[in-house]
Amino acid sequence: MSRLTSVFQNGKAFIPFITAGDPSLEITERLIPAMAQAGADLIELGLPFSDPVAEGEVIQGANMRALAQGVNVDRVFALVERVRQACQVPLALMTYANPVFVYGPEKFMTRCAQVGVDALIVPDVPFEERDEFLPYCRAHGIALISMVAPTSGDRMKMIAQEAEGFVYCVSSLGVTGVREKLGDQVAGMVEMIKGVKDIPCAVGFGIATPQQAREVAGVADGVIVGSAIVQIIAQHGPDCIPHVVNYVREMKEAIR
């Protein structure tokens, strides 16, 4: 069984997001195994980028803090390589098309496979243009995760049919960020995907509280949380680890 396959084998999955290098690469290296131990089933690791168009103010800030310290693609790959020496939690690298093109798709996926990245999420590459990266991903055993949104409409069935690993369902329109109320189309999106293909569905964007996570887990296979965790990291800086661990443990408990 691959690391990615194992994510959804033991009940609902909790998937935290952090930005690599925020507040430092050293803290990120310690956060990954700490979150895994607290119950994270898969960790989405953001690659810092200067124009993260899918991100709201909170995660934009994390990108800027990491970039200001000189965090780049090679340093993130080196970080993952060190983490893999002691921690086997599945890792999905979240990035944008530009960094992959600049680095070179073949070289990028080669390094992903070498260091132990399991999946790739590229929110600014639409389904119709996935072949820019898909052949390289498949050649190196990296799952290219498909995303669907409430506006995907009839394209959702086509996207679901070709999806691999899991489907990332965007709960509501707009960029990332904590929301008091989630979109009301999550259940319908998951039902439509499941009607096409038996594949896990994880829901992200806006989820912050145990109550919201519990509601989403009632209809989906996994819950993805980013901005709420990045806010904790921004608030506590180098001392964030125990606070993030407590949050991950609370959210995982909420969806059991």
HELIX and SHEET records of a PDB file:
HELIX    1   1 ARG A    3  SER A    6  1                                   4    
HELIX    2   2 LEU A   25  ALA A   38  1                                  14    
HELIX    3   3 GLU A   57  ALA A   68  1                                  12    
HELIX    4   4 VAL A   73  VAL A   83  1                                  11    
HELIX    5   5 ALA A   97  TYR A  103  1                                   7    
HELIX    6   6 PRO A  105  VAL A  115  1                                  11    
HELIX    7   7 PHE A  127  GLU A  132  5                                   6    
HELIX    8   8 LEU A  134  ALA A  139  1                                   6    
HELIX    9   9 ARG A  155  GLU A  162  1                                   8    
HELIX   10  10 VAL A  186  VAL A  196  1                                  11    
HELIX   11  11 PRO A  210  ALA A  217  1                                   8    
HELIX   12  12 SER A  227  HIS A  236  1                                  10    
HELIX   13  13 GLY A  237  ASP A  239  5                                   3    
HELIX   14  14 ILE A  241  ALA A  254  1                                  14    
SHEET    1   A 9 ALA A 143  LEU A 144  0                                        
SHEET    2   A 9 ALA A 119  ILE A 121  1                                        
SHEET    3   A 9 LEU A  91  MET A  94  1                                        
SHEET    4   A 9 ILE A  43  GLY A  46  1                                        
SHEET    5   A 9 ALA A  13  THR A  19  1                                        
SHEET    6   A 9 GLY A 222  VAL A 225  1                                        
SHEET    7   A 9 CYS A 201  GLY A 204  1                                        
SHEET    8   A 9 VAL A 167  VAL A 170  1                                        
SHEET    9   A 9 SER A 146  VAL A 148  1                                        
END                                                                             
